[in-house]
Amino acid sequence: ETRINNHDKIYTHKKTKAAELLMVDLMLESDLHFSTLLSTQHNDPDALPTHSRFADFEYPKLPLSRAWMYPRLFLRADDSIVGVIEDKVLESSDKGLASLKKIL
């Protein structure tokens, strides 16, 4: 019965759903701007995430949404990824990350 009450009062609450949808938007937008470098996925699969564009040079990249293809990388992609993305976005002066700043 407690589980049913939690479902009705917490899991489907409009504020919980709003936060969930914001997280989805954040992850979808982050996938366009952040990635794991293909060169590090074998050498250091714990290196996550990395901005994939520096001074008009684009590194070979593996989008965050493809981390599931590499088990060690996928296991590393826990809730802390949001904090890492937030830190990198807020520290950056890249105008291309404005959409992410708006979501944050």
DSSP file with accessible surface (Angstrom, degrees, kcal/mol):
  #  RESIDUE AA STRUCTURE BP1 BP2  ACC     N-H-->O    O-->H-N    N-H-->O    O-->H-N    TCO  KAPPA ALPHA  PHI   PSI    X-CA   Y-CA   Z-CA
    1    1 A E     >        0   0  178      0, 0.0     4,-2.4     0, 0.0     5,-0.2   0.000 360.0 360.0 360.0 -36.6    0.0    0.0    0.0
    2    2 A T  H  >  +     0   0  103      1,-0.2     4,-2.8     2,-0.2     5,-0.2   0.904 360.0  53.2 -60.9 -39.6    2.9    2.4    0.7
    3    3 A R  H  > S+     0   0  206      2,-0.2     4,-2.2     1,-0.2    -1,-0.2   0.900 108.7  48.7 -62.9 -41.5    4.2    1.8   -2.8
    4    4 A I  H  > S+     0   0  107      2,-0.2     4,-2.5     1,-0.2    -1,-0.2   0.924 111.8  49.6 -64.5 -42.6    0.8    2.7   -4.3
    5    5 A N  H  X S+     0   0   62     -4,-2.4     4,-2.9     1,-0.2     5,-0.3   0.908 110.6  49.9 -62.9 -43.7    0.6    5.9   -2.1
    6    6 A N  H  X>S+     0   0   52     -4,-2.8     4,-2.7     2,-0.2     5,-1.9   0.902 110.4  51.0 -60.0 -41.9    4.2    6.9   -3.2
    7    7 A H  I  <>S+     0   0   97     -4,-2.2     5,-1.5     3,-0.2    -2,-0.2   0.941 115.9  40.6 -61.2 -47.1    3.2    6.3   -6.8
    8    8 A D  I  <5S+     0   0  103     -4,-2.5    -2,-0.2     1,-0.2    -1,-0.2   0.884 126.6  32.2 -69.6 -38.9    0.1    8.5   -6.5
    9    9 A K  I  <5S+     0   0  145     -4,-2.9    -3,-0.2    -5,-0.2    -2,-0.2   0.749 134.3  13.1 -95.2 -25.8    1.6   11.2   -4.3
   10   10 A I  I ><5S+     0   0   83     -4,-2.7     3,-1.3    -5,-0.3     6,-0.2   0.783 119.0  49.1-116.6 -60.1    5.3   11.4   -5.5
   11   11 A Y  I 3 <S+     0   0  119     -5,-1.9    -4,-0.2     1,-0.3    -3,-0.1   0.810 122.3  33.4 -62.7 -33.4    6.2    9.6   -8.7
   12   12 A T  T 3 <S+     0   0   65     -5,-1.5    -1,-0.3    -6,-0.3    -4,-0.1   0.307  86.9 129.4-106.2  10.7    3.3   11.1  -10.7
   13   13 A H    <>  -     0   0   82     -3,-1.3     4,-2.6     1,-0.1     5,-0.2  -0.334  68.1-121.1 -64.2 144.6    3.2   14.5   -9.0
   14   14 A K  H  > S+     0   0  165      1,-0.2     4,-2.2     2,-0.2    -1,-0.1   0.855 112.1  50.3 -60.9 -33.8    3.4   17.3  -11.5
   15   15 A K  H  > S+     0   0  151      2,-0.2     4,-2.2     1,-0.2    -1,-0.2   0.879 110.0  50.3 -73.4 -34.7    6.6   18.8  -10.0
   16   16 A T  H  > S+     0   0   54     -6,-0.2     4,-2.4     2,-0.2    -2,-0.2   0.931 112.4  47.2 -65.2 -44.4    8.3   15.4  -10.1
   17   17 A K  H  X S+     0   0   84     -4,-2.6     4,-2.6     2,-0.2    -2,-0.2   0.892 110.0  53.1 -64.8 -38.6    7.3   15.0  -13.8
   18   18 A A  H  X S+     0   0   52     -4,-2.2     4,-2.1    -5,-0.2    -1,-0.2   0.930 110.7  46.8 -62.6 -43.9    8.4   18.6  -14.6
   19   19 A A  H  X S+     0   0   54     -4,-2.2     4,-2.1     2,-0.2    -2,-0.2   0.904 111.6  52.1 -64.1 -40.4   11.9   17.8  -13.1
   20   20 A E  H  X S+     0   0   95     -4,-2.4     4,-2.0     1,-0.2    -2,-0.2   0.923 109.9  48.0 -61.7 -43.9   12.0   14.5  -15.0
   21   21 A L  H  X S+     0   0  104     -4,-2.6     4,-2.5     1,-0.2    -1,-0.2   0.871 109.1  53.7 -67.9 -35.5   11.3   16.3  -18.3
   22   22 A L  H  X S+     0   0   90     -4,-2.1     4,-2.7     2,-0.2    -1,-0.2   0.902 107.9  51.1 -63.3 -39.6   13.9   18.9  -17.6
   23   23 A M  H  X S+     0   0   78     -4,-2.1     4,-2.6     2,-0.2    -2,-0.2   0.902 109.2  50.4 -64.1 -40.4   16.5   16.2  -17.0
   24   24 A V  H  X S+     0   0   68     -4,-2.0     4,-2.7     2,-0.2     5,-0.2   0.941 111.5  48.0 -62.7 -46.2   15.5   14.6  -20.3
   25   25 A D  H  X S+     0   0   83     -4,-2.5     4,-2.5     1,-0.2     5,-0.3   0.915 111.6  51.0 -59.4 -43.1   15.9   18.0  -22.1
   26   26 A L  H  X S+     0   0    5     -4,-2.7     4,-2.6     1,-0.2    -2,-0.2   0.929 112.4  45.4 -60.9 -45.7   19.3   18.5  -20.4
   27   27 A M  H  X S+     0   0   68     -4,-2.6     4,-1.7     2,-0.2    -2,-0.2   0.901 112.9  50.0 -68.6 -39.4   20.5   15.1  -21.5
   28   28 A L  H  X S+     0   0  116     -4,-2.7     4,-0.6    -5,-0.2    -1,-0.2   0.928 115.2  43.1 -64.5 -43.5   19.3   15.4  -25.0
   29   29 A E  H >X S+     0   0   48     -4,-2.5     3,-1.1    -5,-0.2     4,-0.7   0.895 111.1  55.3 -69.3 -38.0   20.9   18.8  -25.4
   30   30 A S  H >X S+     0   0    0     -4,-2.6     4,-3.0     1,-0.3     3,-0.9   0.844  97.3  64.7 -62.6 -33.1   24.1   17.7  -23.7
   31   31 A D  H 3< S+     0   0   41     -4,-1.7    -1,-0.3     1,-0.3    -2,-0.2   0.800 100.1  52.6 -62.0 -26.7   24.4   14.9  -26.2
   32   32 A L  H << S+     0   0  100     -3,-1.1    -1,-0.3    -4,-0.6    -2,-0.2   0.725 121.9  28.5 -78.4 -23.2   24.9   17.5  -28.9
   33   33 A H  H << S+     0   0   23     -3,-0.9    19,-1.2    -4,-0.7     2,-0.3   0.644 115.3  52.5-113.5 -23.7   27.7   19.3  -27.1
   34   34 A F  E  <  +A   51   0A   2     -4,-3.0    30,-0.9    17,-0.2     2,-0.3  -0.891  55.6 152.0-121.8 152.3   29.5   16.7  -25.0
   35   35 A S  E     -AB  50  63A   0     15,-2.4    15,-3.0    -2,-0.3     2,-0.4  -0.956  44.5-100.0-159.1 172.6   31.0   13.4  -25.7
   36   36 A T  E     - B   0  62A   1     26,-2.7    26,-2.7    -2,-0.3     2,-0.4  -0.847  46.3-112.9 -98.0 142.6   33.6   10.9  -24.7
   37   37 A L  E >>  - B   0  61A  25     -2,-0.4     3,-1.3    10,-0.3     4,-1.2  -0.637  15.4-136.3 -77.0 133.4   36.6   11.0  -26.9
   38   38 A L  H 3> S+     0   0   61     22,-1.4     4,-0.6    -2,-0.4     3,-0.3   0.848 104.7  59.5 -58.5 -31.5   37.0    7.8  -29.0
   39   39 A S  H 3> S+     0   0   80     21,-0.4     4,-0.8     1,-0.2    -1,-0.3   0.790 109.9  42.4 -68.9 -24.2   40.7    7.8  -28.1
   40   40 A T  H <> S+     0   0   32     -3,-1.3     4,-2.4     1,-0.2     7,-0.3   0.630  91.8  81.2 -95.9 -13.9   39.9    7.6  -24.4
   41   41 A Q  H  < S+     0   0   15     -4,-1.2    -1,-0.2    -3,-0.3    -2,-0.1   0.822 106.2  31.1 -65.1 -26.0   37.1    5.1  -24.5
   42   42 A H  H  < S+     0   0  132     -4,-0.6    -1,-0.2    -3,-0.2    -2,-0.2   0.842 127.6  39.3 -94.6 -40.7   39.7    2.3  -24.7
   43   43 A N  H  < S+     0   0  142     -4,-0.8    -2,-0.2     1,-0.2    -3,-0.2   0.889 138.3   5.8 -77.0 -42.4   42.6    3.8  -22.7
   44   44 A D    ><  +     0   0   78     -4,-2.4     3,-2.1    -5,-0.1    -1,-0.2  -0.623  62.7 174.9-143.5  79.7   40.5    5.5  -20.0
   45   45 A P  T 3  S+     0   0   10      0, 0.0    31,-0.1     0, 0.0    -4,-0.1   0.609  77.6  69.0 -67.6  -5.7   36.8    4.7  -20.2
   46   46 A D  T 3  S+     0   0   61     -6,-0.1     2,-1.1    -3,-0.1    -5,-0.1   0.533  70.5 103.6 -87.8  -3.9   36.3    6.6  -17.0
   47   47 A A    <   -     0   0   27     -3,-2.1   -10,-0.3    -7,-0.3     3,-0.1  -0.656  61.2-173.4 -81.1 100.8   37.0   10.0  -18.7
   48   48 A L        +     0   0   25     -2,-1.1   -12,-0.1     1,-0.2     2,-0.1  -0.993  40.2   6.9-152.7 139.1   33.6   11.4  -19.1
   49   49 A P        +     0   0    4      0, 0.0     2,-0.4     0, 0.0    -1,-0.2   0.809  59.8 174.5 -92.3 174.3   32.4   13.8  -20.5
   50   50 A T  E     -A   35   0A  34    -15,-3.0   -15,-2.4    -3,-0.1     2,-0.2  -0.992  38.1-111.5-134.7 137.2   34.6   16.0  -22.6
   51   51 A H  E     -A   34   0A  23     -2,-0.4   -17,-0.2   -17,-0.2   -18,-0.0  -0.524  27.5-150.7 -65.8 135.7   33.6   18.9  -24.7
   52   52 A S  S    S+     0   0    0    -19,-1.2     7,-1.7    -2,-0.2     2,-0.5   0.463  70.6  64.1 -95.5  -1.7   34.1   17.7  -28.3
   53   53 A R  E     +C   58   0B  92    -20,-0.3     2,-0.4     5,-0.2     5,-0.2  -0.979  52.2 169.0-127.4 126.2   35.0   21.0  -30.0
   54   54 A F  E >  S-C   57   0B  97      3,-2.3     3,-1.9    -2,-0.5    -2,-0.0  -0.979  71.7 -24.5-134.4 121.6   38.0   23.2  -29.3
   55   55 A A  T 3  S-     0   0  102     -2,-0.4    -1,-0.1     1,-0.3     3,-0.1   0.897 124.4 -49.0  45.7  55.4   39.0   26.1  -31.5
   56   56 A D  T 3  S+     0   0  177      1,-0.2     2,-0.5    -3,-0.0    -1,-0.3   0.662 114.6 116.3  63.0  15.6   37.3   24.9  -34.6
   57   57 A F  E <   -C   54   0B 120     -3,-1.9    -3,-2.3     2,-0.0     2,-0.6  -0.974  51.5-156.8-114.9 124.3   38.9   21.4  -34.3
   58   58 A E  E     -C   53   0B 107     -2,-0.5    -5,-0.2    -5,-0.2    -6,-0.1  -0.896   8.1-145.7-105.9 121.6   36.4   18.6  -33.7
   59   59 A Y        -     0   0   91     -7,-1.7     2,-0.1    -2,-0.6    -7,-0.0  -0.491  33.8 -92.8 -77.8 151.8   37.7   15.5  -32.1
   60   60 A P        -     0   0   85      0, 0.0   -22,-1.4     0, 0.0   -21,-0.4  -0.469  62.2-170.3 -59.8 132.6   36.4   12.0  -33.0
   61   61 A K  E     -B   37   0A  60    -24,-0.2   -24,-0.2    -2,-0.1   -27,-0.0  -0.918  36.0-147.0-136.7 158.7   33.7   11.5  -30.5
   62   62 A L  E     -B   36   0A  13    -26,-2.7   -26,-2.7    -2,-0.3     5,-0.1  -0.987  37.3-123.8-119.1 113.1   31.2    9.1  -29.0
   63   63 A P  E >   -B   35   0A  42      0, 0.0     3,-2.2     0, 0.0   -28,-0.2  -0.219  19.9-116.3 -57.1 150.5   28.0   10.8  -27.9
   64   64 A L  G >  S+     0   0   21    -30,-0.9     3,-1.8     1,-0.3     4,-0.2   0.848 114.9  64.3 -55.4 -34.1   27.0   10.4  -24.3
   65   65 A S  G 3  S+     0   0   57      1,-0.3     3,-0.3     2,-0.1    -1,-0.3   0.638  98.4  55.4 -68.1 -11.3   23.9    8.6  -25.5
   66   66 A R  G X  S+     0   0  119     -3,-2.2     3,-2.0     1,-0.2    -1,-0.3   0.289  71.8 105.3-102.0   9.1   26.1    5.8  -26.9
   67   67 A A  G X   +     0   0    5     -3,-1.8     3,-2.2     1,-0.3     7,-0.6   0.806  65.9  74.0 -59.2 -26.9   27.9    5.2  -23.6
   68   68 A W  G 3  S+     0   0  152     -3,-0.3    -1,-0.3     1,-0.3    -2,-0.1   0.737  82.3  70.0 -60.3 -19.2   25.9    2.0  -23.3
   69   69 A M  G <  S+     0   0   91     -3,-2.0    -1,-0.3     1,-0.2    -2,-0.2   0.673  99.8  49.5 -72.5 -16.5   28.1    0.5  -26.0
   70   70 A Y  S X> S-     0   0   65     -3,-2.2     4,-2.7    -4,-0.2     3,-0.6  -0.921  76.3-156.0-126.9 101.8   31.0    0.4  -23.6
   71   71 A P  H 3> S+     0   0   96      0, 0.0     4,-2.7     0, 0.0     5,-0.2   0.843  92.0  50.0 -51.2 -43.6   30.1   -1.2  -20.2
   72   72 A R  H 3> S+     0   0  146      1,-0.2     4,-1.0     2,-0.2     5,-0.1   0.901 114.7  45.8 -64.4 -37.4   32.8    0.5  -18.1
   73   73 A L  H <> S+     0   0    2     -3,-0.6     4,-0.9     2,-0.2     3,-0.4   0.926 112.1  50.8 -68.1 -43.9   31.8    3.8  -19.5
   74   74 A F  H >< S+     0   0  113     -4,-2.7     3,-0.9    -7,-0.6    -2,-0.2   0.911 107.1  53.2 -62.6 -41.7   28.1    3.1  -19.0
   75   75 A L  H 3< S+     0   0  138     -4,-2.7    -1,-0.2     1,-0.3    -2,-0.2   0.795 106.6  54.5 -64.8 -25.8   28.6    2.1  -15.4
   76   76 A R  H 3< S+     0   0  127     -4,-1.0     2,-2.1    -3,-0.4    -1,-0.3   0.712  86.4  87.5 -77.6 -22.1   30.4    5.4  -14.9
   77   77 A A    <<  +     0   0   39     -4,-0.9    -1,-0.2    -3,-0.9     2,-0.1  -0.455  60.2 137.7 -83.6  72.8   27.4    7.4  -16.2
   78   78 A D  S >  S-     0   0   86     -2,-2.1     3,-1.9    -3,-0.0     4,-0.3  -0.208  75.4 -68.1-100.2-164.1   25.5    7.8  -13.0
   79   79 A D  T >> S+     0   0  149      1,-0.3     3,-1.4     2,-0.2     4,-0.6   0.734 122.9  75.1 -61.6 -21.9   23.7   10.9  -11.6
   80   80 A S  H 3> S+     0   0   65      1,-0.3     4,-2.0     2,-0.2    -1,-0.3   0.719  76.7  78.3 -65.6 -17.0   27.0   12.7  -11.1
   81   81 A I  H <> S+     0   0   16     -3,-1.9     4,-2.7     1,-0.2    -1,-0.3   0.864  87.4  58.2 -59.3 -32.9   27.1   13.2  -14.8
   82   82 A V  H <> S+     0   0   31     -3,-1.4     4,-2.8    -4,-0.3    -1,-0.2   0.928 105.9  47.9 -64.5 -42.4   24.6   16.1  -14.4
   83   83 A G  H  X S+     0   0   29     -4,-0.6     4,-2.6    -3,-0.2    -1,-0.2   0.891 111.6  50.3 -64.4 -39.1   27.0   17.9  -12.0
   84   84 A V  H  X S+     0   0   48     -4,-2.0     4,-2.4     2,-0.2    -2,-0.2   0.938 112.8  46.0 -64.9 -45.3   29.9   17.4  -14.4
   85   85 A I  H  X S+     0   0    0     -4,-2.7     4,-2.7     2,-0.2     5,-0.2   0.936 112.5  51.4 -62.6 -44.9   27.9   18.8  -17.3
   86   86 A E  H  X S+     0   0   80     -4,-2.8     4,-2.7    -5,-0.2     5,-0.3   0.937 110.6  47.9 -58.9 -46.7   26.6   21.7  -15.1
   87   87 A D  H  X S+     0   0   90     -4,-2.6     4,-1.8     1,-0.2    -1,-0.2   0.931 114.0  46.4 -60.3 -46.2   30.2   22.6  -14.0
   88   88 A K  H  X S+     0   0   86     -4,-2.4     4,-1.0     1,-0.2    -1,-0.2   0.890 115.1  46.5 -66.8 -38.1   31.5   22.5  -17.6
   89   89 A V  H  < S+     0   0    0     -4,-2.7     3,-0.4    -5,-0.2    -2,-0.2   0.935 113.8  46.2 -70.4 -46.0   28.6   24.5  -19.0
   90   90 A L  H  < S+     0   0   98     -4,-2.7    -1,-0.2    -5,-0.2    -2,-0.2   0.814 114.3  48.5 -69.9 -27.5   28.7   27.2  -16.3
   91   91 A E  H  < S+     0   0  158     -4,-1.8    -1,-0.2    -5,-0.3    -2,-0.2   0.706  97.1  91.0 -81.4 -19.8   32.5   27.6  -16.5
   92   92 A S     <  -     0   0   33     -4,-1.0    -3,-0.0    -3,-0.4    -4,-0.0  -0.469  57.5-161.4 -82.5 147.1   32.5   27.8  -20.3
   93   93 A S        +     0   0  114     -2,-0.2     2,-0.3     3,-0.0    -1,-0.1   0.301  50.8 130.1-102.6   7.9   32.2   31.1  -22.3
   94   94 A D    >   -     0   0   64      1,-0.2     3,-1.5    -5,-0.1    -2,-0.1  -0.463  50.9-153.7 -66.2 118.4   31.1   29.2  -25.4
   95   95 A K  G >  S+     0   0  186     -2,-0.3     3,-1.6     1,-0.3     4,-0.2   0.733  89.9  72.4 -67.5 -20.0   28.0   30.8  -26.8
   96   96 A G  G 3  S+     0   0   40      1,-0.3     3,-0.4     2,-0.1    -1,-0.3   0.665  90.0  60.1 -67.4 -16.0   27.0   27.5  -28.3
   97   97 A L  G <> S+     0   0    1     -3,-1.5     4,-2.3     1,-0.2     3,-0.4   0.309  71.1 106.2 -94.6  11.9   26.2   26.2  -24.9
   98   98 A A  H <> S+     0   0   59     -3,-1.6     4,-2.4     1,-0.2    -1,-0.2   0.865  75.9  55.6 -59.7 -37.6   23.5   28.9  -24.3
   99   99 A S  H  > S+     0   0   45     -3,-0.4     4,-1.7     1,-0.2    -1,-0.2   0.894 109.0  47.1 -64.6 -36.1   20.7   26.4  -24.7
  100  100 A L  H  > S+     0   0    0     -3,-0.4     4,-2.5     2,-0.2    -2,-0.2   0.904 110.0  52.5 -70.0 -40.4   22.2   24.2  -22.0
  101  101 A K  H  < S+     0   0   81     -4,-2.3    -2,-0.2     1,-0.2    -1,-0.2   0.896 107.4  53.3 -61.5 -37.7   22.7   27.3  -19.7
  102  102 A K  H  < S+     0   0  186     -4,-2.4    -1,-0.2    -5,-0.2    -2,-0.2   0.920 109.6  47.2 -64.1 -42.3   19.0   28.1  -20.2
  103  103 A I  H  <        0   0   49     -4,-1.7    -2,-0.2     1,-0.2    -1,-0.2   0.911 360.0 360.0 -65.3 -42.1   18.0   24.6  -19.2
  104  104 A L     <        0   0   74     -4,-2.5    -1,-0.2    -5,-0.1    -2,-0.2   0.869 360.0 360.0 -67.2 360.0   20.2   24.7  -16.1
